[in-house]
Amino acid sequence: MQEWKMRTREIAYLLNPAFCGRILYTTIRAYNEKSHRAFPFPLVYLVLPLVLHKETRAIISSRTHLHIWAQQNLQLLIDFPRRASELIPITNEAVEMLLQTRKIILTPSGELEVPPRSKILNREKYTDSEIAECLTKCAHIARWFEDAGKVENIYISLGVRP
């Protein structure tokens, strides 16, 4: 990961740990609430490439199961493995920030949870329409991951090798 002063202004603004952390936090929290389980850690690397890519984000819908959605939108998944790989350092940075600020915790089994007594981040505060759309899509992704089964199946559906 490049130092902040070495990053381009666009990368520093768009992929900062606070913004990316908010996306991850929203997904993890929605998953925890809906499934009553901890969020599988490997899935954290799939969230940002889904949400931050505008064309992909535009057609994310939990009305369709992930596996069916992936088959219907193969054109969006052509470069998905590359995007996921490129966002690993950004994801790691965001997860580290969330862990340090105790917005999420790592369970003994290596999964992620929002602590039960943690103050919930407000979805409407400091948002514009695009950020609101990103946060809404996080809930859809959480539902996909909850319904899709094993982590390996989710990775395979999106064409990513762990």
Secondary structure as GFF3:
##gff-version 3
##sequence-region A 1 162
A	DSSP	three_ten_helix	4	6	.	.	.	ID=ss1
A	DSSP	alpha_helix	9	14	.	.	.	ID=ss2
A	DSSP	alpha_helix	17	35	.	.	.	ID=ss3
A	DSSP	beta_strand	39	40	.	.	.	ID=ss4
A	DSSP	three_ten_helix	41	43	.	.	.	ID=ss5
A	DSSP	alpha_helix	44	51	.	.	.	ID=ss6
A	DSSP	alpha_helix	54	59	.	.	.	ID=ss7
A	DSSP	alpha_helix	66	72	.	.	.	ID=ss8
A	DSSP	alpha_helix	74	77	.	.	.	ID=ss9
A	DSSP	alpha_helix	80	86	.	.	.	ID=ss10
A	DSSP	alpha_helix	88	100	.	.	.	ID=ss11
A	DSSP	beta_strand	105	106	.	.	.	ID=ss12
A	DSSP	beta_strand	111	113	.	.	.	ID=ss13
A	DSSP	alpha_helix	129	148	.	.	.	ID=ss14
A	DSSP	alpha_helix	151	157	.	.	.	ID=ss15
###
